[in-house]
Amino acid sequence: MTAPSRRFARDTNNKVIAGVCSGLARQFGISRNGLRIAAVVSCILPGPQFIAYVVLWVVMPKG
């Protein structure tokens, strides 16, 4: 029995904005909504989180 294929790509079926969080959650096997909440909360903290999201939006292929 083979494991389900997990490829590094944006999830266009379960996207809210661009599918970045959904694609990363699928890649790492974690909750989509949990990762989305963590991403929003992290944007409150100082740092390049928003820029990282935009870069991933551009770099990650559609899945």
All heavy atoms as TSV, in Angstrom:
chain	resi	resn	atom	element	x	y	z
A	1	MET	N	N	0.850	-1.179	0.000
A	1	MET	CA	C	0.000	0.000	0.000
A	1	MET	C	C	0.891	1.236	0.000
A	1	MET	O	O	1.819	1.352	0.783
A	1	MET	CB	C	-0.882	-0.044	1.244
A	1	MET	CG	C	-1.870	1.057	1.319
A	1	MET	SD	S	-2.970	0.745	2.709
A	1	MET	CE	C	-4.281	1.761	2.236
A	2	THR	N	N	0.589	2.179	-0.856
A	2	THR	CA	C	1.406	3.383	-0.947
A	2	THR	C	C	0.734	4.539	-0.225
A	2	THR	O	O	-0.487	4.613	-0.128
A	2	THR	CB	C	1.631	3.778	-2.421
A	2	THR	OG1	O	0.366	4.039	-3.009
A	2	THR	CG2	C	2.347	2.684	-3.185
A	3	ALA	N	N	1.559	5.426	0.270
A	3	ALA	CA	C	1.057	6.618	0.964
A	3	ALA	C	C	0.510	7.602	-0.063
A	3	ALA	O	O	0.949	7.614	-1.211
A	3	ALA	CB	C	2.182	7.269	1.768
A	4	PRO	N	N	-0.468	8.431	0.332
A	4	PRO	CA	C	-0.980	9.419	-0.619
A	4	PRO	C	C	0.108	10.396	-1.041
A	4	PRO	O	O	0.975	10.759	-0.262
A	4	PRO	CB	C	-2.090	10.136	0.146
A	4	PRO	CG	C	-1.896	9.799	1.566
A	4	PRO	CD	C	-1.112	8.527	1.622
A	5	SER	N	N	0.061	10.783	-2.280
A	5	SER	CA	C	1.059	11.697	-2.827
A	5	SER	C	C	0.897	13.092	-2.227
A	5	SER	O	O	-0.183	13.656	-2.241
A	5	SER	CB	C	0.899	11.737	-4.340
A	5	SER	OG	O	1.375	12.909	-4.875
A	6	ARG	N	N	1.966	13.631	-1.688
A	6	ARG	CA	C	1.988	14.997	-1.161
A	6	ARG	C	C	3.009	15.764	-1.956
A	6	ARG	O	O	4.192	15.515	-1.846
A	6	ARG	CB	C	2.379	15.010	0.316
A	6	ARG	CG	C	1.359	14.425	1.217
A	6	ARG	CD	C	1.832	14.617	2.637
A	6	ARG	NE	N	0.916	13.987	3.552
A	6	ARG	CZ	C	1.203	13.655	4.779
A	6	ARG	NH1	N	2.403	13.886	5.247
A	6	ARG	NH2	N	0.316	13.111	5.564
A	7	ARG	N	N	2.535	16.682	-2.764
A	7	ARG	CA	C	3.476	17.481	-3.532
A	7	ARG	C	C	3.420	18.926	-3.072
A	7	ARG	O	O	2.395	19.393	-2.598
A	7	ARG	CB	C	3.228	17.367	-5.011
A	7	ARG	CG	C	1.817	17.631	-5.463
A	7	ARG	CD	C	1.698	17.401	-6.949
A	7	ARG	NE	N	1.920	18.648	-7.630
A	7	ARG	CZ	C	1.076	19.182	-8.470
A	7	ARG	NH1	N	-0.034	18.548	-8.763
A	7	ARG	NH2	N	1.324	20.333	-9.037
A	8	PHE	N	N	4.537	19.586	-3.224
A	8	PHE	CA	C	4.667	20.984	-2.812
A	8	PHE	C	C	3.963	21.851	-3.841
A	8	PHE	O	O	4.514	22.167	-4.890
A	8	PHE	CB	C	6.149	21.351	-2.696
A	8	PHE	CG	C	6.387	22.735	-2.187
A	8	PHE	CD1	C	6.135	23.052	-0.868
A	8	PHE	CD2	C	6.863	23.723	-3.025
A	8	PHE	CE1	C	6.358	24.329	-0.393
A	8	PHE	CE2	C	7.094	25.008	-2.567
A	8	PHE	CZ	C	6.838	25.302	-1.241
A	9	ALA	N	N	2.700	22.198	-3.547
A	9	ALA	CA	C	1.919	23.013	-4.471
A	9	ALA	C	C	0.791	23.677	-3.707
A	9	ALA	O	O	0.356	23.186	-2.666
A	9	ALA	CB	C	1.353	22.154	-5.595
A	10	ARG	N	N	0.300	24.797	-4.239
A	10	ARG	CA	C	-0.856	25.463	-3.647
A	10	ARG	C	C	-2.082	24.588	-3.858
A	10	ARG	O	O	-2.224	23.952	-4.888
A	10	ARG	CB	C	-1.080	26.831	-4.284
A	10	ARG	CG	C	-0.011	27.820	-3.924
A	10	ARG	CD	C	-0.312	29.199	-4.458
A	10	ARG	NE	N	-0.048	29.227	-5.900
A	10	ARG	CZ	C	-0.786	29.881	-6.771
A	10	ARG	NH1	N	-1.841	30.554	-6.394
A	10	ARG	NH2	N	-0.472	29.865	-8.047
A	11	ASP	N	N	-2.971	24.585	-2.897
A	11	ASP	CA	C	-4.201	23.811	-2.984
A	11	ASP	C	C	-5.297	24.719	-3.535
A	11	ASP	O	O	-5.812	25.578	-2.830
A	11	ASP	CB	C	-4.580	23.278	-1.605
A	11	ASP	CG	C	-5.759	22.335	-1.648
A	11	ASP	OD1	O	-6.350	22.157	-2.728
A	11	ASP	OD2	O	-6.087	21.765	-0.597
A	12	THR	N	N	-5.650	24.528	-4.800
A	12	THR	CA	C	-6.645	25.404	-5.422
A	12	THR	C	C	-8.078	24.988	-5.096
A	12	THR	O	O	-9.005	25.760	-5.325
A	12	THR	CB	C	-6.455	25.440	-6.949
A	12	THR	OG1	O	-6.507	24.104	-7.451
A	12	THR	CG2	C	-5.127	26.078	-7.313
A	13	ASN	N	N	-8.270	23.799	-4.544
A	13	ASN	CA	C	-9.623	23.344	-4.191
A	13	ASN	C	C	-10.078	23.865	-2.844
A	13	ASN	O	O	-11.266	24.066	-2.636
A	13	ASN	CB	C	-9.688	21.814	-4.194
A	13	ASN	CG	C	-9.472	21.245	-5.581
A	13	ASN	OD1	O	-9.843	21.854	-6.571
A	13	ASN	ND2	N	-8.842	20.090	-5.641
A	14	ASN	N	N	-9.169	24.039	-1.907
A	14	ASN	CA	C	-9.508	24.454	-0.546
A	14	ASN	C	C	-8.891	25.792	-0.184
A	14	ASN	O	O	-8.543	26.030	0.959
A	14	ASN	CB	C	-9.042	23.387	0.452
A	14	ASN	CG	C	-9.719	22.071	0.220
A	14	ASN	OD1	O	-10.941	21.994	0.188
A	14	ASN	ND2	N	-8.942	21.020	0.033
A	15	LYS	N	N	-8.749	26.663	-1.148
A	15	LYS	CA	C	-8.073	27.934	-0.901
A	15	LYS	C	C	-9.018	28.962	-0.297
A	15	LYS	O	O	-10.228	28.906	-0.476
A	15	LYS	CB	C	-7.458	28.487	-2.181
A	15	LYS	CG	C	-8.462	28.947	-3.212
A	15	LYS	CD	C	-7.736	29.480	-4.428
A	15	LYS	CE	C	-8.736	30.014	-5.427
A	15	LYS	NZ	N	-8.068	30.647	-6.550
A	16	VAL	N	N	-8.444	29.897	0.455
A	16	VAL	CA	C	-9.178	31.051	0.962
A	16	VAL	C	C	-8.693	32.287	0.201
A	16	VAL	O	O	-9.489	33.026	-0.357
A	16	VAL	CB	C	-8.980	31.223	2.485
A	16	VAL	CG1	C	-9.568	32.530	2.960
A	16	VAL	CG2	C	-9.611	30.059	3.231
A	17	ILE	N	N	-7.391	32.497	0.166
A	17	ILE	CA	C	-6.833	33.615	-0.608
A	17	ILE	C	C	-6.112	33.050	-1.834
A	17	ILE	O	O	-6.537	33.248	-2.951
A	17	ILE	CB	C	-5.879	34.474	0.248
A	17	ILE	CG1	C	-6.657	35.120	1.389
A	17	ILE	CG2	C	-5.198	35.533	-0.610
A	17	ILE	CD1	C	-5.820	35.886	2.361
A	18	ALA	N	N	-5.020	32.347	-1.600
A	18	ALA	CA	C	-4.248	31.830	-2.726
A	18	ALA	C	C	-3.983	30.335	-2.629
A	18	ALA	O	O	-3.430	29.752	-3.543
A	18	ALA	CB	C	-2.919	32.570	-2.826
A	19	GLY	N	N	-4.333	29.704	-1.510
A	19	GLY	CA	C	-4.100	28.280	-1.342
A	19	GLY	C	C	-2.752	27.938	-0.748
A	19	GLY	O	O	-2.380	26.766	-0.682
A	20	VAL	N	N	-2.004	28.946	-0.316
A	20	VAL	CA	C	-0.664	28.707	0.240
A	20	VAL	C	C	-0.758	27.921	1.546
A	20	VAL	O	O	-0.107	26.887	1.699
A	20	VAL	CB	C	0.101	30.034	0.449
A	20	VAL	CG1	C	1.403	29.803	1.191
A	20	VAL	CG2	C	0.374	30.702	-0.885
A	21	CYS	N	N	-1.564	28.387	2.492
A	21	CYS	CA	C	-1.673	27.702	3.784
A	21	CYS	C	C	-2.240	26.299	3.612
A	21	CYS	O	O	-1.783	25.347	4.244
A	21	CYS	CB	C	-2.544	28.500	4.751
A	21	CYS	SG	S	-1.753	30.001	5.346
A	22	SER	N	N	-3.220	26.155	2.735
A	22	SER	CA	C	-3.822	24.851	2.501
A	22	SER	C	C	-2.808	23.888	1.876
A	22	SER	O	O	-2.743	22.712	2.244
A	22	SER	CB	C	-5.043	25.001	1.599
A	22	SER	OG	O	-5.699	23.791	1.430
A	23	GLY	N	N	-2.018	24.385	0.941
A	23	GLY	CA	C	-0.984	23.553	0.321
A	23	GLY	C	C	0.104	23.153	1.300
A	23	GLY	O	O	0.555	22.011	1.306
A	24	LEU	N	N	0.525	24.097	2.143
A	24	LEU	CA	C	1.533	23.772	3.159
A	24	LEU	C	C	0.980	22.788	4.187
A	24	LEU	O	O	1.684	21.870	4.616
A	24	LEU	CB	C	2.021	25.046	3.856
A	24	LEU	CG	C	2.897	25.980	3.024
A	24	LEU	CD1	C	3.182	27.258	3.791
A	24	LEU	CD2	C	4.192	25.290	2.636
A	25	ALA	N	N	-0.281	22.958	4.572
A	25	ALA	CA	C	-0.895	22.035	5.531
A	25	ALA	C	C	-0.972	20.634	4.945
A	25	ALA	O	O	-0.712	19.645	5.631
A	25	ALA	CB	C	-2.282	22.538	5.914
A	26	ARG	N	N	-1.322	20.522	3.669
A	26	ARG	CA	C	-1.360	19.212	3.018
A	26	ARG	C	C	0.034	18.608	2.961
A	26	ARG	O	O	0.212	17.417	3.225
A	26	ARG	CB	C	-1.932	19.361	1.603
A	26	ARG	CG	C	-2.047	18.033	0.871
A	26	ARG	CD	C	-2.522	18.195	-0.549
A	26	ARG	NE	N	-1.611	19.100	-1.258
A	26	ARG	CZ	C	-1.961	19.816	-2.294
A	26	ARG	NH1	N	-3.190	19.794	-2.742
A	26	ARG	NH2	N	-1.086	20.590	-2.898
A	27	GLN	N	N	1.034	19.418	2.656
A	27	GLN	CA	C	2.419	18.939	2.556
A	27	GLN	C	C	2.910	18.359	3.879
A	27	GLN	O	O	3.553	17.331	3.900
A	27	GLN	CB	C	3.334	20.091	2.117
A	27	GLN	CG	C	4.806	19.772	2.071
A	27	GLN	CD	C	5.193	18.881	0.905
A	27	GLN	OE1	O	4.524	18.857	-0.115
A	27	GLN	NE2	N	6.268	18.159	1.054
A	28	PHE	N	N	2.579	19.035	4.989
A	28	PHE	CA	C	3.087	18.614	6.290
A	28	PHE	C	C	2.094	17.790	7.096
A	28	PHE	O	O	2.381	17.402	8.225
A	28	PHE	CB	C	3.535	19.840	7.097
A	28	PHE	CG	C	4.709	20.540	6.469
A	28	PHE	CD1	C	4.566	21.796	5.906
A	28	PHE	CD2	C	5.955	19.933	6.412
A	28	PHE	CE1	C	5.639	22.439	5.314
A	28	PHE	CE2	C	7.033	20.562	5.822
A	28	PHE	CZ	C	6.878	21.817	5.263
A	29	GLY	N	N	0.899	17.567	6.565
A	29	GLY	CA	C	-0.083	16.718	7.230
A	29	GLY	C	C	-0.680	17.347	8.480
A	29	GLY	O	O	-0.904	16.647	9.466
A	30	ILE	N	N	-0.916	18.655	8.443
A	30	ILE	CA	C	-1.503	19.337	9.598
A	30	ILE	C	C	-2.816	19.997	9.190
A	30	ILE	O	O	-3.165	20.038	8.007
A	30	ILE	CB	C	-0.528	20.380	10.199
A	30	ILE	CG1	C	-0.102	21.403	9.147
A	30	ILE	CG2	C	0.697	19.710	10.787
A	30	ILE	CD1	C	0.798	22.494	9.685
A	31	SER	N	N	-3.533	20.536	10.148
A	31	SER	CA	C	-4.833	21.155	9.922
A	31	SER	C	C	-4.710	22.441	9.094
A	31	SER	O	O	-3.896	23.310	9.408
A	31	SER	CB	C	-5.484	21.478	11.269
A	31	SER	OG	O	-6.558	22.367	11.118
A	32	ARG	N	N	-5.543	22.561	8.049
A	32	ARG	CA	C	-5.545	23.771	7.229
A	32	ARG	C	C	-5.939	24.987	8.049
A	32	ARG	O	O	-5.286	26.017	7.998
A	32	ARG	CB	C	-6.544	23.634	6.066
A	32	ARG	CG	C	-6.127	22.693	4.998
A	32	ARG	CD	C	-7.091	22.758	3.829
A	32	ARG	NE	N	-8.470	22.546	4.218
A	32	ARG	CZ	C	-9.150	21.433	4.017
A	32	ARG	NH1	N	-8.572	20.420	3.423
A	32	ARG	NH2	N	-10.402	21.339	4.393
A	33	ASN	N	N	-7.029	24.863	8.795
A	33	ASN	CA	C	-7.508	26.008	9.569
A	33	ASN	C	C	-6.536	26.385	10.675
A	33	ASN	O	O	-6.364	27.567	10.968
A	33	ASN	CB	C	-8.897	25.723	10.145
A	33	ASN	CG	C	-9.951	25.699	9.050
A	33	ASN	OD1	O	-9.811	26.361	8.038
A	33	ASN	ND2	N	-10.984	24.916	9.253
A	34	GLY	N	N	-5.899	25.424	11.295
A	34	GLY	CA	C	-4.900	25.715	12.320
A	34	GLY	C	C	-3.727	26.492	11.746
A	34	GLY	O	O	-3.242	27.449	12.359
A	35	LEU	N	N	-3.282	26.098	10.564
A	35	LEU	CA	C	-2.174	26.804	9.924
A	35	LEU	C	C	-2.601	28.206	9.494
A	35	LEU	O	O	-1.832	29.155	9.614
A	35	LEU	CB	C	-1.653	26.022	8.723
A	35	LEU	CG	C	-0.401	26.586	8.065
A	35	LEU	CD1	C	0.753	26.628	9.058
A	35	LEU	CD2	C	-0.021	25.780	6.863
A	36	ARG	N	N	-3.831	28.348	9.022
A	36	ARG	CA	C	-4.336	29.675	8.642
A	36	ARG	C	C	-4.390	30.613	9.845
A	36	ARG	O	O	-3.989	31.773	9.758
A	36	ARG	CB	C	-5.728	29.553	8.026
A	36	ARG	CG	C	-5.718	28.938	6.653
A	36	ARG	CD	C	-7.119	28.712	6.149
A	36	ARG	NE	N	-7.086	28.106	4.826
A	36	ARG	CZ	C	-7.933	27.190	4.410
A	36	ARG	NH1	N	-8.907	26.771	5.200
A	36	ARG	NH2	N	-7.827	26.701	3.202
A	37	ILE	N	N	-4.877	30.102	10.967
A	37	ILE	CA	C	-4.944	30.919	12.187
A	37	ILE	C	C	-3.544	31.305	12.633
A	37	ILE	O	O	-3.291	32.460	12.985
A	37	ILE	CB	C	-5.707	30.171	13.298
A	37	ILE	CG1	C	-7.188	30.076	12.919
A	37	ILE	CG2	C	-5.527	30.857	14.645
A	37	ILE	CD1	C	-7.994	29.140	13.796
A	38	ALA	N	N	-2.616	30.347	12.598
A	38	ALA	CA	C	-1.232	30.629	12.984
A	38	ALA	C	C	-0.611	31.680	12.062
A	38	ALA	O	O	0.123	32.558	12.521
A	38	ALA	CB	C	-0.403	29.353	12.960
A	39	ALA	N	N	-0.922	31.628	10.779
A	39	ALA	CA	C	-0.373	32.604	9.832
A	39	ALA	C	C	-0.915	33.999	10.110
A	39	ALA	O	O	-0.164	34.977	10.091
A	39	ALA	CB	C	-0.706	32.188	8.403
A	40	VAL	N	N	-2.207	34.105	10.386
A	40	VAL	CA	C	-2.801	35.413	10.676
A	40	VAL	C	C	-2.240	35.979	11.974
A	40	VAL	O	O	-1.876	37.161	12.048
A	40	VAL	CB	C	-4.339	35.311	10.738
A	40	VAL	CG1	C	-4.952	36.580	11.295
A	40	VAL	CG2	C	-4.898	35.015	9.358
A	41	VAL	N	N	-2.147	35.139	12.995
A	41	VAL	CA	C	-1.612	35.592	14.288
A	41	VAL	C	C	-0.146	36.003	14.135
A	41	VAL	O	O	0.282	36.997	14.715
A	41	VAL	CB	C	-1.784	34.497	15.366
A	41	VAL	CG1	C	-1.014	34.824	16.625
A	41	VAL	CG2	C	-3.262	34.300	15.678
A	42	SER	N	N	0.618	35.260	13.344
A	42	SER	CA	C	2.036	35.601	13.187
A	42	SER	C	C	2.230	36.933	12.471
A	42	SER	O	O	3.250	37.592	12.660
A	42	SER	CB	C	2.782	34.495	12.434
A	42	SER	OG	O	2.476	34.537	11.056
A	43	CYS	N	N	1.263	37.340	11.651
A	43	CYS	CA	C	1.378	38.628	10.957
A	43	CYS	C	C	1.279	39.802	11.921
A	43	CYS	O	O	1.682	40.918	11.584
A	43	CYS	CB	C	0.320	38.740	9.868
A	43	CYS	SG	S	0.735	37.737	8.427
A	44	ILE	N	N	0.743	39.570	13.111
A	44	ILE	CA	C	0.684	40.607	14.137
A	44	ILE	C	C	2.077	40.864	14.714
A	44	ILE	O	O	2.401	41.981	15.086
A	44	ILE	CB	C	-0.310	40.212	15.253
A	44	ILE	CG1	C	-1.724	40.121	14.663
A	44	ILE	CG2	C	-0.269	41.184	16.409
A	44	ILE	CD1	C	-2.738	39.494	15.596
A	45	LEU	N	N	2.891	39.831	14.751
A	45	LEU	CA	C	4.245	39.936	15.287
A	45	LEU	C	C	5.164	40.600	14.268
A	45	LEU	O	O	4.926	40.521	13.059
A	45	LEU	CB	C	4.770	38.540	15.630
A	45	LEU	CG	C	3.935	37.741	16.626
A	45	LEU	CD1	C	4.463	36.321	16.713
A	45	LEU	CD2	C	3.924	38.404	17.979
A	46	PRO	N	N	6.229	41.243	14.743
A	46	PRO	CA	C	7.166	41.858	13.796
A	46	PRO	C	C	7.921	40.788	13.008
A	46	PRO	O	O	8.229	39.717	13.528
A	46	PRO	CB	C	8.109	42.667	14.682
A	46	PRO	CG	C	7.969	42.096	16.042
A	46	PRO	CD	C	6.600	41.481	16.128
A	47	GLY	N	N	8.151	41.069	11.758
A	47	GLY	CA	C	8.889	40.135	10.918
A	47	GLY	C	C	8.336	40.096	9.511
A	47	GLY	O	O	7.335	40.736	9.202
A	48	PRO	N	N	8.959	39.305	8.661
A	48	PRO	CA	C	8.598	39.299	7.234
A	48	PRO	C	C	7.534	38.252	6.864
A	48	PRO	O	O	7.568	37.717	5.770
A	48	PRO	CB	C	9.935	38.972	6.578
A	48	PRO	CG	C	10.574	38.044	7.554
A	48	PRO	CD	C	10.194	38.594	8.915
A	49	GLN	N	N	6.597	37.956	7.748
A	49	GLN	CA	C	5.621	36.905	7.473
A	49	GLN	C	C	4.787	37.202	6.231
A	49	GLN	O	O	4.553	36.310	5.410
A	49	GLN	CB	C	4.681	36.684	8.676
A	49	GLN	CG	C	5.365	36.144	9.886
A	49	GLN	CD	C	5.963	37.243	10.753
A	49	GLN	OE1	O	6.250	38.334	10.326
A	49	GLN	NE2	N	6.176	36.934	12.016
A	50	PHE	N	N	4.301	38.422	6.101
A	50	PHE	CA	C	3.476	38.768	4.952
A	50	PHE	C	C	4.274	38.649	3.653
A	50	PHE	O	O	3.774	38.159	2.643
A	50	PHE	CB	C	2.911	40.188	5.109
A	50	PHE	CG	C	2.015	40.594	3.976
A	50	PHE	CD1	C	0.738	40.069	3.866
A	50	PHE	CD2	C	2.452	41.478	3.009
A	50	PHE	CE1	C	-0.092	40.423	2.804
A	50	PHE	CE2	C	1.630	41.846	1.957
A	50	PHE	CZ	C	0.356	41.312	1.860
A	51	ILE	N	N	5.517	39.082	3.699
A	51	ILE	CA	C	6.373	38.979	2.512
A	51	ILE	C	C	6.617	37.514	2.169
A	51	ILE	O	O	6.592	37.133	0.993
A	51	ILE	CB	C	7.700	39.735	2.729
A	51	ILE	CG1	C	7.412	41.232	2.865
A	51	ILE	CG2	C	8.687	39.476	1.601
A	51	ILE	CD1	C	8.586	42.055	3.335
A	52	ALA	N	N	6.819	36.680	3.181
A	52	ALA	CA	C	7.017	35.247	2.952
A	52	ALA	C	C	5.788	34.624	2.303
A	52	ALA	O	O	5.898	33.784	1.403
A	52	ALA	CB	C	7.336	34.538	4.268
A	53	TYR	N	N	4.595	35.032	2.737
A	53	TYR	CA	C	3.363	34.520	2.141
A	53	TYR	C	C	3.283	34.894	0.663
A	53	TYR	O	O	2.964	34.061	-0.187
A	53	TYR	CB	C	2.137	35.053	2.891
A	53	TYR	CG	C	0.834	34.464	2.395
A	53	TYR	CD1	C	0.336	33.295	2.944
A	53	TYR	CD2	C	0.116	35.075	1.365
A	53	TYR	CE1	C	-0.843	32.743	2.485
A	53	TYR	CE2	C	-1.062	34.518	0.905
A	53	TYR	CZ	C	-1.539	33.357	1.466
A	53	TYR	OH	O	-2.703	32.810	0.999
A	54	VAL	N	N	3.586	36.142	0.350
A	54	VAL	CA	C	3.523	36.596	-1.043
A	54	VAL	C	C	4.564	35.859	-1.894
A	54	VAL	O	O	4.274	35.456	-3.028
A	54	VAL	CB	C	3.711	38.128	-1.132
A	54	VAL	CG1	C	3.837	38.586	-2.570
A	54	VAL	CG2	C	2.560	38.840	-0.446
A	55	VAL	N	N	5.755	35.661	-1.352
A	55	VAL	CA	C	6.790	34.920	-2.081
A	55	VAL	C	C	6.331	33.483	-2.343
A	55	VAL	O	O	6.470	32.970	-3.460
A	55	VAL	CB	C	8.136	34.954	-1.320
A	55	VAL	CG1	C	9.128	33.964	-1.899
A	55	VAL	CG2	C	8.710	36.359	-1.332
A	56	LEU	N	N	5.762	32.833	-1.332
A	56	LEU	CA	C	5.261	31.469	-1.536
A	56	LEU	C	C	4.124	31.450	-2.548
A	56	LEU	O	O	4.003	30.521	-3.338
A	56	LEU	CB	C	4.803	30.865	-0.207
A	56	LEU	CG	C	5.917	30.443	0.733
A	56	LEU	CD1	C	5.351	30.055	2.086
A	56	LEU	CD2	C	6.694	29.278	0.138
A	57	TRP	N	N	3.287	32.464	-2.546
A	57	TRP	CA	C	2.181	32.575	-3.505
A	57	TRP	C	C	2.744	32.567	-4.931
A	57	TRP	O	O	2.223	31.931	-5.836
A	57	TRP	CB	C	1.421	33.843	-3.227
A	57	TRP	CG	C	0.166	34.073	-4.020
A	57	TRP	CD1	C	-0.243	33.402	-5.134
A	57	TRP	CD2	C	-0.820	35.054	-3.752
A	57	TRP	NE1	N	-1.432	33.916	-5.571
A	57	TRP	CE2	C	-1.817	34.940	-4.739
A	57	TRP	CE3	C	-0.962	36.024	-2.788
A	57	TRP	CZ2	C	-2.933	35.757	-4.772
A	57	TRP	CZ3	C	-2.077	36.837	-2.832
A	57	TRP	CH2	C	-3.051	36.696	-3.802
A	58	VAL	N	N	3.842	33.281	-5.136
A	58	VAL	CA	C	4.438	33.377	-6.469
A	58	VAL	C	C	5.222	32.117	-6.827
A	58	VAL	O	O	5.161	31.635	-7.959
A	58	VAL	CB	C	5.354	34.626	-6.546
A	58	VAL	CG1	C	6.144	34.654	-7.839
A	58	VAL	CG2	C	4.531	35.890	-6.381
A	59	VAL	N	N	5.940	31.540	-5.852
A	59	VAL	CA	C	6.856	30.432	-6.114
A	59	VAL	C	C	6.134	29.079	-6.197
A	59	VAL	O	O	6.488	28.254	-7.045
A	59	VAL	CB	C	7.951	30.390	-5.032
A	59	VAL	CG1	C	8.805	29.149	-5.152
A	59	VAL	CG2	C	8.805	31.642	-5.130
A	60	MET	N	N	5.132	28.856	-5.342
A	60	MET	CA	C	4.463	27.550	-5.309
A	60	MET	C	C	3.593	27.371	-6.547
A	60	MET	O	O	2.787	28.231	-6.866
A	60	MET	CB	C	3.575	27.424	-4.060
A	60	MET	CG	C	4.311	27.253	-2.774
A	60	MET	SD	S	3.212	27.212	-1.335
A	60	MET	CE	C	2.527	25.588	-1.473
A	61	PRO	N	N	3.739	26.231	-7.230
A	61	PRO	CA	C	2.881	25.985	-8.383
A	61	PRO	C	C	1.459	25.651	-7.940
A	61	PRO	O	O	1.242	25.224	-6.807
A	61	PRO	CB	C	3.542	24.775	-9.061
A	61	PRO	CG	C	4.266	24.085	-7.964
A	61	PRO	CD	C	4.700	25.168	-6.993
A	62	LYS	N	N	0.499	25.836	-8.829
A	62	LYS	CA	C	-0.883	25.454	-8.522
A	62	LYS	C	C	-0.965	23.930	-8.509
A	62	LYS	O	O	-0.334	23.260	-9.301
A	62	LYS	CB	C	-1.847	25.998	-9.564
A	62	LYS	CG	C	-2.003	27.484	-9.526
A	62	LYS	CD	C	-2.999	27.941	-10.560
A	62	LYS	CE	C	-3.134	29.453	-10.544
A	62	LYS	NZ	N	-4.037	29.929	-11.577
A	63	GLY	N	N	-1.762	23.418	-7.579
A	63	GLY	CA	C	-1.858	21.965	-7.461
A	63	GLY	C	C	-3.155	21.386	-7.843
A	63	GLY	O	O	-4.127	21.825	-8.205
